[in-house]
Each structure stands twice: as C-alpha cells, then as structure tokens.
Amino acid sequence: MLEARIYVTLKKSVLDPQGETVRSGLASLGFTTVQDCRVGKFLVLRLNEADAAAAKTKVDEMCRKLLANPVIEDYVFQIDEVRG
C-alpha cells in the first residue's frame, strides 16, 4: 500500500486574504517576525497500489482534475510506502 501526501497552495501571483489575516493575527499576538503567510490544503491519500510510478501518475491526474485548481493553485506531492 502506498500513501500520497499532497500540498496545495495558491500561486504566488494570487492574493491570499486568509493568509494575510493569519499573518495579521500573529502580529497582533506579538509574533512580528512573520513576513508572509500562505494558507493551503494538505491531503493524505492511501492508495491500494503497489507500483510507485503508476501511483505518481494517478495522483498527478487526481490533482489536475479535482484536488487542485491549476489556474490559481500549485501542488506538490510525495508518495511513500506504508507499512503495517
């Protein structure tokens, strides 16, 4: 069994009002060293797949078709074997 860990974030060119709200909130709590904050999504998928190359292809397709909006979001993922 394989596990895909997927990180989806807004592209740098897209404004992130939620990230700005978090940054501002942290500043008001005294955490003034935070210069920028980008809020995104983190997904973990367990795949009934033995072939890592095939899993990579499928996860990339999942991201392009549903999990991320390629117009405004970037995504990266890693695939690892799950034991147990």
Secondary structure, 3 states (H helix, E strand, C coil): CEEEEEEEEECCCCCCHHHHHHHHHHHHCCCCCCCCCCCEEEEEEEECCCCHHHHHHHHHHHHHHHHCCCCCEEEEEEEEECCC
